[in-house]
Amino acid sequence: MVKGQKVVCINDSFPQFVRAIYKELPVKDKVYTVREVFLGREKIVNAGDSATVGLLLEELRNPPDPFHQGKQELGFSSERFAPLEELPPEEAEEENELLIGAGAGAGVGWN
């Protein structure tokens, strides 16, 4: 997942303690825009030291994480979301340029 990408929430089941510290939570089947991608951690939830990919969403704003030294905004695990097929405008344009460039001079037309 990348900044600007559209994603859909596939899991909006949160424990009560999460509901208590977050101001806004995603809703299943609703589409969101990735505002930021960051390296998260599972230490709080699973008492482990493994890392996950975290997301901040354009449509949701939350308070700082009380357990983060830098007071980063509370985010969400990327596993709660599925990417939509569309890419952010700048990446879609780059992909189109690559496709057009790949077909240039090949004698193949687009129908």
DRENLUM-231000 format. One record per atom (N, C-alpha, C, O): residue number from 1; x, y, z. Coordinates in pm, 1 decimal, always signed. Layout:
BEGIN
<dovex k="NUM" u="X" v="Y" w="Z"/>
...
END
This chain:
BEGIN
<dovex k="1" u="+84.0" v="-117.0" w="+0.0"/>
<dovex k="1" u="+0.0" v="+0.0" w="+0.0"/>
<dovex k="1" u="+88.8" v="+123.7" w="+0.0"/>
<dovex k="1" u="+195.0" v="+127.0" w="+62.3"/>
<dovex k="2" u="+42.1" v="+224.6" w="-71.6"/>
<dovex k="2" u="+121.3" v="+346.6" w="-85.5"/>
<dovex k="2" u="+36.3" v="+469.8" w="-56.2"/>
<dovex k="2" u="-86.5" v="+466.1" w="-63.1"/>
<dovex k="3" u="+103.9" v="+577.4" w="-23.7"/>
<dovex k="3" u="+37.6" v="+703.8" w="+3.7"/>
<dovex k="3" u="-49.9" v="+742.7" w="-115.4"/>
<dovex k="3" u="-5.6" v="+737.2" w="-230.2"/>
<dovex k="4" u="-174.0" v="+781.8" w="-87.6"/>
<dovex k="4" u="-267.1" v="+821.4" w="-192.7"/>
<dovex k="4" u="-352.3" v="+708.6" w="-247.1"/>
<dovex k="4" u="-448.2" v="+733.8" w="-320.1"/>
<dovex k="5" u="-319.7" v="+584.9" w="-213.2"/>
<dovex k="5" u="-394.3" v="+469.1" w="-262.8"/>
<dovex k="5" u="-529.0" v="+456.9" w="-191.3"/>
<dovex k="5" u="-540.5" v="+488.2" w="-72.8"/>
<dovex k="6" u="-628.9" v="+411.9" w="-263.7"/>
<dovex k="6" u="-760.8" v="+385.0" w="-206.2"/>
<dovex k="6" u="-761.5" v="+242.4" w="-152.6"/>
<dovex k="6" u="-713.8" v="+149.3" w="-217.6"/>
<dovex k="7" u="-816.9" v="+227.6" w="-31.9"/>
<dovex k="7" u="-827.3" v="+96.7" w="+31.4"/>
<dovex k="7" u="-967.7" v="+82.0" w="+87.5"/>
<dovex k="7" u="-1036.0" v="+181.0" w="+113.3"/>
<dovex k="8" u="-1010.2" v="-42.7" w="+106.3"/>
<dovex k="8" u="-1141.2" v="-69.0" w="+166.3"/>
<dovex k="8" u="-1119.6" v="-146.1" w="+296.5"/>
<dovex k="8" u="-1039.0" v="-238.9" w="+302.1"/>
<dovex k="9" u="-1191.3" v="-107.2" w="+399.3"/>
<dovex k="9" u="-1180.0" v="-173.4" w="+529.1"/>
<dovex k="9" u="-1244.8" v="-311.7" w="+520.9"/>
<dovex k="9" u="-1358.3" v="-325.4" w="+475.4"/>
<dovex k="10" u="-1171.8" v="-413.2" w="+565.2"/>
<dovex k="10" u="-1224.1" v="-549.9" w="+564.3"/>
<dovex k="10" u="-1239.7" v="-605.8" w="+705.8"/>
<dovex k="10" u="-1292.1" v="-715.7" w="+724.3"/>
<dovex k="11" u="-1193.8" v="-529.3" w="+805.8"/>
<dovex k="11" u="-1204.0" v="-575.4" w="+944.3"/>
<dovex k="11" u="-1220.4" v="-454.6" w="+1035.4"/>
<dovex k="11" u="-1126.1" v="-378.3" w="+1056.3"/>
<dovex k="12" u="-1340.5" v="-437.8" w="+1089.3"/>
<dovex k="12" u="-1364.3" v="-326.5" w="+1181.6"/>
<dovex k="12" u="-1397.9" v="-374.5" w="+1322.0"/>
<dovex k="12" u="-1466.1" v="-305.2" w="+1397.6"/>
<dovex k="13" u="-1349.6" v="-494.1" w="+1356.5"/>
<dovex k="13" u="-1368.7" v="-547.3" w="+1492.1"/>
<dovex k="13" u="-1252.1" v="-502.2" w="+1579.1"/>
<dovex k="13" u="-1138.1" v="-542.9" w="+1557.0"/>
<dovex k="14" u="-1280.9" v="-418.1" w="+1678.2"/>
<dovex k="14" u="-1177.8" v="-365.5" w="+1766.8"/>
<dovex k="14" u="-1212.5" v="-398.7" w="+1911.3"/>
<dovex k="14" u="-1329.2" v="-394.9" w="+1950.2"/>
<dovex k="15" u="-1110.2" v="-431.6" w="+1991.4"/>
<dovex k="15" u="-1135.2" v="-454.5" w="+2133.3"/>
<dovex k="15" u="-1180.0" v="-323.3" w="+2200.5"/>
<dovex k="15" u="-1155.6" v="-214.4" w="+2148.5"/>
<dovex k="16" u="-1243.9" v="-335.6" w="+2313.3"/>
<dovex k="16" u="-1298.1" v="-218.6" w="+2383.7"/>
<dovex k="16" u="-1189.4" v="-116.7" w="+2418.6"/>
<dovex k="16" u="-1213.4" v="+3.7" w="+2409.9"/>
<dovex k="17" u="-1068.3" v="-163.8" w="+2458.6"/>
<dovex k="17" u="-964.4" v="-68.1" w="+2496.1"/>
<dovex k="17" u="-920.6" v="+16.8" w="+2376.6"/>
<dovex k="17" u="-881.6" v="+132.4" w="+2393.7"/>
<dovex k="18" u="-926.7" v="-39.7" w="+2255.7"/>
<dovex k="18" u="-893.0" v="+37.7" w="+2135.9"/>
<dovex k="18" u="-1000.8" v="+142.6" w="+2112.4"/>
<dovex k="18" u="-969.9" v="+258.2" w="+2083.2"/>
<dovex k="19" u="-1124.1" v="+104.0" w="+2124.6"/>
<dovex k="19" u="-1235.4" v="+198.7" w="+2108.0"/>
<dovex k="19" u="-1225.7" v="+314.7" w="+2207.7"/>
<dovex k="19" u="-1270.8" v="+425.6" w="+2179.2"/>
<dovex k="20" u="-1166.9" v="+288.4" w="+2323.9"/>
<dovex k="20" u="-1155.1" v="+390.9" w="+2427.5"/>
<dovex k="20" u="-1047.5" v="+494.8" w="+2395.7"/>
<dovex k="20" u="-1061.8" v="+610.8" w="+2434.6"/>
<dovex k="21" u="-939.2" v="+455.8" w="+2325.4"/>
<dovex k="21" u="-830.2" v="+551.8" w="+2301.6"/>
<dovex k="21" u="-834.3" v="+616.7" w="+2163.7"/>
<dovex k="21" u="-769.7" v="+719.3" w="+2142.4"/>
<dovex k="22" u="-909.1" v="+558.7" w="+2069.3"/>
<dovex k="22" u="-920.1" v="+617.0" w="+1935.6"/>
<dovex k="22" u="-1038.1" v="+713.1" w="+1929.7"/>
<dovex k="22" u="-1140.0" v="+691.7" w="+1995.4"/>
<dovex k="23" u="-1023.8" v="+817.6" w="+1851.7"/>
<dovex k="23" u="-1132.9" v="+912.2" w="+1829.3"/>
<dovex k="23" u="-1220.0" v="+864.8" w="+1712.8"/>
<dovex k="23" u="-1342.6" v="+874.0" w="+1718.1"/>
<dovex k="24" u="-1154.5" v="+813.7" w="+1606.9"/>
<dovex k="24" u="-1225.6" v="+767.2" w="+1487.2"/>
<dovex k="24" u="-1171.6" v="+631.7" w="+1444.0"/>
<dovex k="24" u="-1050.4" v="+610.4" w="+1441.6"/>
<dovex k="25" u="-1262.2" v="+539.7" w="+1409.8"/>
<dovex k="25" u="-1223.8" v="+406.3" w="+1365.0"/>
<dovex k="25" u="-1282.9" v="+379.0" w="+1226.2"/>
<dovex k="25" u="-1389.6" v="+430.3" w="+1192.4"/>
<dovex k="26" u="-1212.7" v="+298.1" w="+1146.4"/>
<dovex k="26" u="-1266.9" v="+264.3" w="+1014.3"/>
<dovex k="26" u="-1388.7" v="+173.1" w="+1025.2"/>
<dovex k="26" u="-1407.2" v="+102.1" w="+1124.1"/>
<dovex k="27" u="-1471.0" v="+177.1" w="+920.5"/>
<dovex k="27" u="-1592.8" v="+97.8" w="+914.5"/>
<dovex k="27" u="-1580.7" v="-1.3" w="+799.1"/>
<dovex k="27" u="-1538.8" v="+34.8" w="+689.1"/>
<dovex k="28" u="-1617.7" v="-125.8" w="+825.3"/>
<dovex k="28" u="-1609.0" v="-231.0" w="+723.9"/>
<dovex k="28" u="-1683.0" v="-190.0" w="+596.2"/>
<dovex k="28" u="-1792.6" v="-134.2" w="+601.1"/>
<dovex k="29" u="-1620.2" v="-219.2" w="+482.5"/>
<dovex k="29" u="-1670.5" v="-194.3" w="+346.9"/>
<dovex k="29" u="-1664.9" v="-47.3" w="+305.1"/>
<dovex k="29" u="-1707.0" v="-13.8" w="+194.3"/>
<dovex k="30" u="-1614.4" v="+40.0" w="+390.2"/>
<dovex k="30" u="-1599.8" v="+180.9" w="+353.5"/>
<dovex k="30" u="-1461.9" v="+201.9" w="+290.1"/>
<dovex k="30" u="-1364.4" v="+137.8" w="+329.2"/>
<dovex k="31" u="-1455.0" v="+292.0" w="+192.2"/>
<dovex k="31" u="-1330.8" v="+320.6" w="+120.3"/>
<dovex k="31" u="-1259.2" v="+438.4" w="+186.4"/>
<dovex k="31" u="-1321.3" v="+537.5" w="+224.8"/>
<dovex k="32" u="-1126.8" v="+424.9" w="+198.7"/>
<dovex k="32" u="-1041.8" v="+527.4" w="+259.3"/>
<dovex k="32" u="-922.2" v="+554.5" w="+168.9"/>
<dovex k="32" u="-891.8" v="+476.8" w="+78.5"/>
<dovex k="33" u="-854.9" v="+666.8" w="+195.3"/>
<dovex k="33" u="-734.5" v="+704.5" w="+121.7"/>
<dovex k="33" u="-615.8" v="+698.4" w="+216.6"/>
<dovex k="33" u="-620.7" v="+755.0" w="+325.8"/>
<dovex k="34" u="-508.9" v="+630.2" w="+175.8"/>
<dovex k="34" u="-389.7" v="+619.9" w="+258.9"/>
<dovex k="34" u="-321.6" v="+756.8" w="+265.2"/>
<dovex k="34" u="-284.6" v="+814.1" w="+162.7"/>
<dovex k="35" u="-306.2" v="+807.4" w="+386.5"/>
<dovex k="35" u="-239.3" v="+936.2" w="+409.7"/>
<dovex k="35" u="-90.9" v="+914.5" w="+435.0"/>
<dovex k="35" u="-7.1" v="+993.6" w="+391.6"/>
<dovex k="36" u="-59.5" v="+806.4" w="+505.7"/>
<dovex k="36" u="+79.0" v="+776.8" w="+541.1"/>
<dovex k="36" u="+93.9" v="+628.1" w="+565.4"/>
<dovex k="36" u="+1.9" v="+563.1" w="+615.0"/>
<dovex k="37" u="+211.1" v="+573.5" w="+530.1"/>
<dovex k="37" u="+244.4" v="+433.6" w="+556.3"/>
<dovex k="37" u="+364.3" v="+435.7" w="+650.4"/>
<dovex k="37" u="+460.5" v="+508.8" w="+626.7"/>
<dovex k="38" u="+359.3" v="+356.0" w="+757.0"/>
<dovex k="38" u="+469.6" v="+356.2" w="+852.6"/>
<dovex k="38" u="+491.6" v="+216.2" w="+908.0"/>
<dovex k="38" u="+405.8" v="+128.6" w="+897.4"/>
<dovex k="39" u="+607.9" v="+197.8" w="+966.9"/>
<dovex k="39" u="+639.9" v="+71.9" w="+1032.3"/>
<dovex k="39" u="+576.2" v="+74.8" w="+1169.5"/>
<dovex k="39" u="+612.3" v="+156.7" w="+1254.0"/>
<dovex k="40" u="+481.2" v="-14.9" w="+1191.5"/>
<dovex k="40" u="+411.2" v="-20.8" w="+1319.6"/>
<dovex k="40" u="+474.0" v="-123.8" w="+1409.5"/>
<dovex k="40" u="+581.6" v="-176.4" w="+1381.0"/>
<dovex k="41" u="+405.9" v="-152.0" w="+1518.3"/>
<dovex k="41" u="+456.0" v="-252.9" w="+1611.0"/>
<dovex k="41" u="+337.1" v="-325.7" w="+1672.6"/>
<dovex k="41" u="+227.6" v="-270.4" w="+1682.6"/>
<dovex k="42" u="+359.5" v="-448.7" w="+1713.2"/>
<dovex k="42" u="+253.6" v="-528.5" w="+1773.0"/>
<dovex k="42" u="+272.6" v="-544.5" w="+1922.8"/>
<dovex k="42" u="+194.5" v="-614.1" w="+1987.7"/>
<dovex k="43" u="+373.8" v="-482.1" w="+1978.3"/>
<dovex k="43" u="+407.6" v="-501.8" w="+2118.6"/>
<dovex k="43" u="+288.3" v="-475.6" w="+2210.7"/>
<dovex k="43" u="+267.4" v="-550.2" w="+2306.3"/>
<dovex k="44" u="+211.7" v="-373.3" w="+2184.2"/>
<dovex k="44" u="+99.6" v="-337.7" w="+2270.6"/>
<dovex k="44" u="-9.8" v="-443.8" w="+2263.5"/>
<dovex k="44" u="-64.1" v="-485.3" w="+2365.9"/>
<dovex k="45" u="-41.4" v="-486.9" w="+2142.3"/>
<dovex k="45" u="-153.3" v="-578.4" w="+2124.0"/>
<dovex k="45" u="-116.5" v="-722.8" w="+2154.2"/>
<dovex k="45" u="-189.0" v="-791.5" w="+2226.3"/>
<dovex k="46" u="-6.2" v="-768.9" w="+2100.7"/>
<dovex k="46" u="+28.8" v="-910.4" w="+2111.8"/>
<dovex k="46" u="+147.4" v="-939.6" w="+2203.4"/>
<dovex k="46" u="+193.9" v="-1053.4" w="+2209.9"/>
<dovex k="47" u="+196.4" v="-838.4" w="+2273.7"/>
<dovex k="47" u="+310.0" v="-854.2" w="+2365.4"/>
<dovex k="47" u="+432.5" v="-913.2" w="+2296.7"/>
<dovex k="47" u="+510.8" v="-984.9" w="+2359.0"/>
<dovex k="48" u="+448.6" v="-883.2" w="+2169.7"/>
<dovex k="48" u="+564.6" v="-930.2" w="+2094.9"/>
<dovex k="48" u="+648.2" v="-813.8" w="+2046.9"/>
<dovex k="48" u="+613.2" v="-697.9" w="+2068.8"/>
<dovex k="49" u="+756.8" v="-844.1" w="+1982.5"/>
<dovex k="49" u="+843.9" v="-738.9" w="+1930.7"/>
<dovex k="49" u="+841.2" v="-732.5" w="+1778.9"/>
<dovex k="49" u="+924.7" v="-664.5" w="+1719.2"/>
<dovex k="50" u="+748.3" v="-800.8" w="+1715.7"/>
<dovex k="50" u="+742.3" v="-799.8" w="+1570.1"/>
<dovex k="50" u="+681.5" v="-668.7" w="+1520.4"/>
<dovex k="50" u="+615.5" v="-597.3" w="+1596.0"/>
<dovex k="51" u="+704.1" v="-638.3" w="+1394.7"/>
<dovex k="51" u="+654.8" v="-513.8" w="+1336.6"/>
<dovex k="51" u="+549.9" v="-542.3" w="+1230.7"/>
<dovex k="51" u="+546.1" v="-650.8" w="+1172.7"/>
<dovex k="52" u="+465.6" v="-444.4" w="+1206.6"/>
<dovex k="52" u="+364.0" v="-453.1" w="+1102.9"/>
<dovex k="52" u="+367.3" v="-324.3" w="+1022.6"/>
<dovex k="52" u="+434.3" v="-228.4" w="+1060.7"/>
<dovex k="53" u="+295.7" v="-322.2" w="+912.4"/>
<dovex k="53" u="+281.2" v="-199.8" w="+833.8"/>
<dovex k="53" u="+156.9" v="-128.3" w="+885.0"/>
<dovex k="53" u="+47.6" v="-185.0" w="+888.1"/>
<dovex k="54" u="+175.3" v="-3.9" w="+924.6"/>
<dovex k="54" u="+65.4" v="+75.9" w="+975.6"/>
<dovex k="54" u="+21.1" v="+179.3" w="+874.1"/>
<dovex k="54" u="+97.8" v="+219.4" w="+786.6"/>
<dovex k="55" u="-103.4" v="+221.9" w="+886.7"/>
<dovex k="55" u="-158.4" v="+321.4" w="+795.2"/>
<dovex k="55" u="-223.9" v="+434.7" w="+873.0"/>
<dovex k="55" u="-286.0" v="+413.3" w="+977.1"/>
<dovex k="56" u="-208.5" v="+555.7" w="+820.0"/>
<dovex k="56" u="-289.7" v="+669.1" w="+860.3"/>
<dovex k="56" u="-379.0" v="+696.9" w="+740.8"/>
<dovex k="56" u="-335.8" v="+683.6" w="+626.3"/>
<dovex k="57" u="-502.8" v="+735.2" w="+766.5"/>
<dovex k="57" u="-601.1" v="+753.9" w="+660.4"/>
<dovex k="57" u="-645.3" v="+899.6" w="+651.5"/>
<dovex k="57" u="-664.3" v="+965.5" w="+753.8"/>
<dovex k="58" u="-661.5" v="+949.8" w="+529.4"/>
<dovex k="58" u="-703.6" v="+1088.6" w="+508.0"/>
<dovex k="58" u="-834.4" v="+1119.8" w="+578.6"/>
<dovex k="58" u="-851.6" v="+1228.9" w="+632.9"/>
<dovex k="59" u="-925.3" v="+1025.8" w="+578.1"/>
<dovex k="59" u="-1060.9" v="+1048.9" w="+627.7"/>
<dovex k="59" u="-1074.3" v="+1039.2" w="+779.6"/>
<dovex k="59" u="-1176.5" v="+1078.5" w="+835.8"/>
<dovex k="60" u="-970.6" v="+986.5" w="+846.1"/>
<dovex k="60" u="-977.3" v="+967.3" w="+991.3"/>
<dovex k="60" u="-858.6" v="+1034.4" w="+1059.4"/>
<dovex k="60" u="-745.4" v="+1024.7" w="+1012.2"/>
<dovex k="61" u="-884.9" v="+1102.0" w="+1169.7"/>
<dovex k="61" u="-779.3" v="+1166.5" w="+1249.9"/>
<dovex k="61" u="-792.4" v="+1116.4" w="+1393.0"/>
<dovex k="61" u="-902.5" v="+1108.6" w="+1447.4"/>
<dovex k="62" u="-679.6" v="+1082.8" w="+1453.0"/>
<dovex k="62" u="-679.9" v="+1028.8" w="+1588.0"/>
<dovex k="62" u="-574.0" v="+1096.0" w="+1674.4"/>
<dovex k="62" u="-483.1" v="+1160.6" w="+1622.3"/>
<dovex k="63" u="-585.3" v="+1081.0" w="+1806.2"/>
<dovex k="63" u="-487.3" v="+1141.9" w="+1896.2"/>
<dovex k="63" u="-352.0" v="+1070.6" w="+1887.2"/>
<dovex k="63" u="-340.8" v="+964.9" w="+1825.1"/>
<dovex k="64" u="-250.5" v="+1129.1" w="+1949.2"/>
<dovex k="64" u="-118.6" v="+1063.7" w="+1951.6"/>
<dovex k="64" u="-123.8" v="+930.6" w="+2025.6"/>
<dovex k="64" u="-201.6" v="+912.9" w="+2119.3"/>
<dovex k="65" u="-40.3" v="+838.5" w="+1982.4"/>
<dovex k="65" u="-27.3" v="+708.1" w="+2046.1"/>
<dovex k="65" u="+37.4" v="+728.7" w="+2183.1"/>
<dovex k="65" u="+151.0" v="+775.7" w="+2189.9"/>
<dovex k="66" u="-31.2" v="+695.0" w="+2291.6"/>
<dovex k="66" u="+25.4" v="+717.7" w="+2425.2"/>
<dovex k="66" u="+147.6" v="+631.0" w="+2454.8"/>
<dovex k="66" u="+220.8" v="+658.4" w="+2549.8"/>
<dovex k="67" u="+170.6" v="+526.4" w="+2374.5"/>
<dovex k="67" u="+283.7" v="+437.3" w="+2397.2"/>
<dovex k="67" u="+400.9" v="+465.0" w="+2302.3"/>
<dovex k="67" u="+502.4" v="+395.7" w="+2309.3"/>
<dovex k="68" u="+389.3" v="+563.3" w="+2215.0"/>
<dovex k="68" u="+493.7" v="+594.2" w="+2116.9"/>
<dovex k="68" u="+575.8" v="+711.9" w="+2168.2"/>
<dovex k="68" u="+520.3" v="+816.5" w="+2201.8"/>
<dovex k="69" u="+707.2" v="+695.1" w="+2174.2"/>
<dovex k="69" u="+793.6" v="+800.4" w="+2227.5"/>
<dovex k="69" u="+780.9" v="+930.5" w="+2148.7"/>
<dovex k="69" u="+787.8" v="+1039.2" w="+2205.9"/>
<dovex k="70" u="+762.5" v="+918.9" w="+2018.5"/>
<dovex k="70" u="+750.4" v="+1037.4" w="+1934.4"/>
<dovex k="70" u="+608.8" v="+1091.0" w="+1925.7"/>
<dovex k="70" u="+582.4" v="+1187.6" w="+1854.0"/>
<dovex k="71" u="+517.6" v="+1028.0" w="+1999.0"/>
<dovex k="71" u="+375.6" v="+1068.1" w="+2000.1"/>
<dovex k="71" u="+314.0" v="+1067.2" w="+1860.6"/>
<dovex k="71" u="+234.4" v="+1154.6" w="+1826.4"/>
<dovex k="72" u="+351.4" v="+967.7" w="+1780.5"/>
<dovex k="72" u="+293.2" v="+950.1" w="+1647.7"/>
<dovex k="72" u="+143.3" v="+926.9" w="+1660.8"/>
<dovex k="72" u="+97.7" v="+866.3" w="+1757.7"/>
<dovex k="73" u="+67.7" v="+974.7" w="+1564.5"/>
<dovex k="73" u="-77.8" v="+955.1" w="+1564.8"/>
<dovex k="73" u="-110.9" v="+806.4" w="+1564.6"/>
<dovex k="73" u="-42.6" v="+726.3" w="+1500.8"/>
<dovex k="74" u="-216.1" v="+771.2" w="+1636.5"/>
<dovex k="74" u="-263.8" v="+633.0" w="+1637.0"/>
<dovex k="74" u="-306.6" v="+594.0" w="+1496.0"/>
<dovex k="74" u="-385.9" v="+664.2" w="+1433.3"/>
<dovex k="75" u="-254.8" v="+483.1" w="+1446.5"/>
<dovex k="75" u="-287.5" v="+437.1" w="+1311.8"/>
<dovex k="75" u="-352.3" v="+299.8" w="+1315.6"/>
<dovex k="75" u="-397.0" v="+252.6" w="+1420.1"/>
<dovex k="76" u="-356.2" v="+237.3" w="+1199.0"/>
<dovex k="76" u="-423.8" v="+109.0" w="+1184.5"/>
<dovex k="76" u="-333.8" v="+10.2" w="+1111.5"/>
<dovex k="76" u="-254.2" v="+48.9" w="+1026.0"/>
<dovex k="77" u="-346.8" v="-116.1" w="+1145.5"/>
<dovex k="77" u="-273.1" v="-220.8" w="+1075.8"/>
<dovex k="77" u="-321.7" v="-228.9" w="+931.2"/>
<dovex k="77" u="-441.8" v="-224.5" w="+904.3"/>
<dovex k="78" u="-227.9" v="-240.7" w="+840.3"/>
<dovex k="78" u="-264.0" v="-253.0" w="+698.0"/>
<dovex k="78" u="-344.5" v="-379.8" w="+672.0"/>
<dovex k="78" u="-413.3" v="-389.4" w="+570.4"/>
<dovex k="79" u="-336.8" v="-476.5" w="+762.0"/>
<dovex k="79" u="-410.8" v="-601.8" w="+745.1"/>
<dovex k="79" u="-561.5" v="-582.9" w="+759.2"/>
<dovex k="79" u="-638.4" v="-672.7" w="+725.1"/>
<dovex k="80" u="-603.8" v="-468.9" w="+808.3"/>
<dovex k="80" u="-746.7" v="-438.8" w="+819.4"/>
<dovex k="80" u="-804.9" v="-386.8" w="+688.2"/>
<dovex k="80" u="-925.0" v="-360.8" w="+679.7"/>
<dovex k="81" u="-720.7" v="-371.5" w="+585.7"/>
<dovex k="81" u="-763.4" v="-309.9" w="+460.3"/>
<dovex k="81" u="-720.2" v="-392.2" w="+339.9"/>
<dovex k="81" u="-618.2" v="-461.1" w="+342.5"/>
<dovex k="82" u="-799.9" v="-383.2" w="+235.2"/>
<dovex k="82" u="-764.7" v="-444.7" w="+106.6"/>
<dovex k="82" u="-747.8" v="-330.6" w="+7.1"/>
<dovex k="82" u="-829.2" v="-238.3" w="+3.9"/>
<dovex k="83" u="-642.7" v="-336.2" w="-74.1"/>
<dovex k="83" u="-624.5" v="-230.4" w="-173.2"/>
<dovex k="83" u="-730.9" v="-238.1" w="-282.2"/>
<dovex k="83" u="-770.9" v="-346.8" w="-323.9"/>
<dovex k="84" u="-775.8" v="-122.4" w="-327.3"/>
<dovex k="84" u="-863.5" v="-119.5" w="-443.6"/>
<dovex k="84" u="-774.8" v="-127.1" w="-565.9"/>
<dovex k="84" u="-654.2" v="-104.2" w="-556.2"/>
<dovex k="85" u="-831.0" v="-158.4" w="-679.0"/>
<dovex k="85" u="-751.2" v="-176.6" w="-799.9"/>
<dovex k="85" u="-685.7" v="-48.1" w="-847.7"/>
<dovex k="85" u="-580.3" v="-51.8" w="-911.1"/>
<dovex k="86" u="-747.8" v="+66.0" w="-817.3"/>
<dovex k="86" u="-693.1" v="+190.5" w="-868.6"/>
<dovex k="86" u="-567.9" v="+233.2" w="-793.3"/>
<dovex k="86" u="-555.2" v="+209.8" w="-673.1"/>
<dovex k="87" u="-476.0" v="+295.6" w="-865.1"/>
<dovex k="87" u="-353.9" v="+348.0" w="-807.0"/>
<dovex k="87" u="-369.7" v="+498.0" w="-787.9"/>
<dovex k="87" u="-456.3" v="+558.7" w="-851.0"/>
<dovex k="88" u="-287.5" v="+560.0" w="-701.9"/>
<dovex k="88" u="-290.8" v="+705.0" w="-690.6"/>
<dovex k="88" u="-263.7" v="+767.8" w="-827.2"/>
<dovex k="88" u="-194.6" v="+706.5" w="-908.6"/>
<dovex k="89" u="-315.9" v="+888.8" w="-856.0"/>
<dovex k="89" u="-303.2" v="+951.2" w="-987.9"/>
<dovex k="89" u="-161.1" v="+954.2" w="-1042.7"/>
<dovex k="89" u="-140.9" v="+924.5" w="-1160.5"/>
<dovex k="90" u="-61.8" v="+989.3" w="-960.5"/>
<dovex k="90" u="+75.2" v="+997.7" w="-1011.8"/>
<dovex k="90" u="+131.3" v="+861.2" w="-1048.2"/>
<dovex k="90" u="+207.3" v="+850.1" w="-1144.4"/>
<dovex k="91" u="+95.4" v="+756.4" w="-973.0"/>
<dovex k="91" u="+144.5" v="+622.2" w="-1005.5"/>
<dovex k="91" u="+71.2" v="+564.7" w="-1126.1"/>
<dovex k="91" u="+131.0" v="+492.7" w="-1206.0"/>
<dovex k="92" u="-56.4" v="+595.3" w="-1140.1"/>
<dovex k="92" u="-133.0" v="+549.4" w="-1255.3"/>
<dovex k="92" u="-75.3" v="+612.0" w="-1382.1"/>
<dovex k="92" u="-64.7" v="+546.0" w="-1485.4"/>
<dovex k="93" u="-38.4" v="+739.8" w="-1373.3"/>
<dovex k="93" u="+19.6" v="+808.0" w="-1489.8"/>
<dovex k="93" u="+153.2" v="+744.9" w="-1527.3"/>
<dovex k="93" u="+180.9" v="+723.6" w="-1645.4"/>
<dovex k="94" u="+236.8" v="+714.8" w="-1426.7"/>
<dovex k="94" u="+365.7" v="+650.3" w="-1453.8"/>
<dovex k="94" u="+344.4" v="+513.7" w="-1517.8"/>
<dovex k="94" u="+416.7" v="+476.5" w="-1610.3"/>
<dovex k="95" u="+245.9" v="+439.1" w="-1469.2"/>
<dovex k="95" u="+218.2" v="+306.5" w="-1524.6"/>
<dovex k="95" u="+171.9" v="+318.3" w="-1669.4"/>
<dovex k="95" u="+214.1" v="+240.0" w="-1754.4"/>
<dovex k="96" u="+85.4" v="+415.6" w="-1698.2"/>
<dovex k="96" u="+38.8" v="+437.9" w="-1835.3"/>
<dovex k="96" u="+154.3" v="+472.5" w="-1926.6"/>
<dovex k="96" u="+161.3" v="+424.0" w="-2039.5"/>
<dovex k="97" u="+246.2" v="+557.0" w="-1878.1"/>
<dovex k="97" u="+362.4" v="+593.5" w="-1959.3"/>
<dovex k="97" u="+447.9" v="+471.2" w="-1989.1"/>
<dovex k="97" u="+498.8" v="+456.5" w="-2100.2"/>
<dovex k="98" u="+463.9" v="+384.3" w="-1891.4"/>
<dovex k="98" u="+541.2" v="+262.1" w="-1912.5"/>
<dovex k="98" u="+473.0" v="+172.1" w="-2014.7"/>
<dovex k="98" u="+539.1" v="+115.2" w="-2101.6"/>
<dovex k="99" u="+341.2" v="+159.1" w="-2004.5"/>
<dovex k="99" u="+268.0" v="+74.5" w="-2099.2"/>
<dovex k="99" u="+274.8" v="+131.5" w="-2239.8"/>
<dovex k="99" u="+294.3" v="+57.8" w="-2336.5"/>
<dovex k="100" u="+258.8" v="+262.1" w="-2251.2"/>
<dovex k="100" u="+265.7" v="+325.9" w="-2382.7"/>
<dovex k="100" u="+405.9" v="+310.9" w="-2439.9"/>
<dovex k="100" u="+422.7" v="+280.6" w="-2558.0"/>
<dovex k="101" u="+507.6" v="+332.6" w="-2354.7"/>
<dovex k="101" u="+645.0" v="+319.3" w="-2399.3"/>
<dovex k="101" u="+677.9" v="+176.1" w="-2440.1"/>
<dovex k="101" u="+755.1" v="+154.5" w="-2533.6"/>
<dovex k="102" u="+621.2" v="+80.1" w="-2372.0"/>
<dovex k="102" u="+646.4" v="-61.3" w="-2402.5"/>
<dovex k="102" u="+589.9" v="-98.7" w="-2538.4"/>
<dovex k="102" u="+644.6" v="-184.9" w="-2607.3"/>
<dovex k="103" u="+480.4" v="-34.2" w="-2577.3"/>
<dovex k="103" u="+417.7" v="-66.9" w="-2705.0"/>
<dovex k="103" u="+467.2" v="+18.0" w="-2820.5"/>
<dovex k="103" u="+436.7" v="-10.0" w="-2936.5"/>
<dovex k="104" u="+543.5" v="+122.0" w="-2789.0"/>
<dovex k="104" u="+590.7" v="+213.2" w="-2894.6"/>
<dovex k="104" u="+681.2" v="+139.3" w="-2991.6"/>
<dovex k="104" u="+773.9" v="+69.1" w="-2951.2"/>
<dovex k="105" u="+653.3" v="+155.8" w="-3118.1"/>
<dovex k="105" u="+736.2" v="+97.0" w="-3222.5"/>
<dovex k="105" u="+714.6" v="-52.2" w="-3239.9"/>
<dovex k="105" u="+783.2" v="-114.6" w="-3320.9"/>
<dovex k="106" u="+623.9" v="-109.5" w="-3168.2"/>
<dovex k="106" u="+603.3" v="-253.3" w="-3178.7"/>
<dovex k="106" u="+502.6" v="-288.0" w="-3287.4"/>
<dovex k="106" u="+485.5" v="-405.1" w="-3321.4"/>
<dovex k="107" u="+435.7" v="-186.2" w="-3342.2"/>
<dovex k="107" u="+339.9" v="-212.6" w="-3447.8"/>
<dovex k="107" u="+208.4" v="-269.1" w="-3397.0"/>
<dovex k="107" u="+128.5" v="-320.3" w="-3475.4"/>
<dovex k="108" u="+185.4" v="-260.6" w="-3268.4"/>
<dovex k="108" u="+63.4" v="-312.8" w="-3211.2"/>
<dovex k="108" u="-25.1" v="-195.8" w="-3174.6"/>
<dovex k="108" u="+19.4" v="-103.3" w="-3106.6"/>
<dovex k="109" u="-150.0" v="-198.4" w="-3218.6"/>
<dovex k="109" u="-243.7" v="-88.7" w="-3186.6"/>
<dovex k="109" u="-328.1" v="-123.4" w="-3067.3"/>
<dovex k="109" u="-342.9" v="-240.3" w="-3031.7"/>
<dovex k="110" u="-383.6" v="-21.1" w="-3005.4"/>
<dovex k="110" u="-474.8" v="-38.8" w="-2891.7"/>
<dovex k="110" u="-615.4" v="-34.8" w="-2943.2"/>
<dovex k="110" u="-649.2" v="+53.6" w="-3021.9"/>
<dovex k="111" u="-699.0" v="-127.1" w="-2902.0"/>
<dovex k="111" u="-839.5" v="-130.8" w="-2943.4"/>
<dovex k="111" u="-929.1" v="-105.6" w="-2826.4"/>
<dovex k="111" u="-1051.3" v="-104.7" w="-2841.4"/>
END
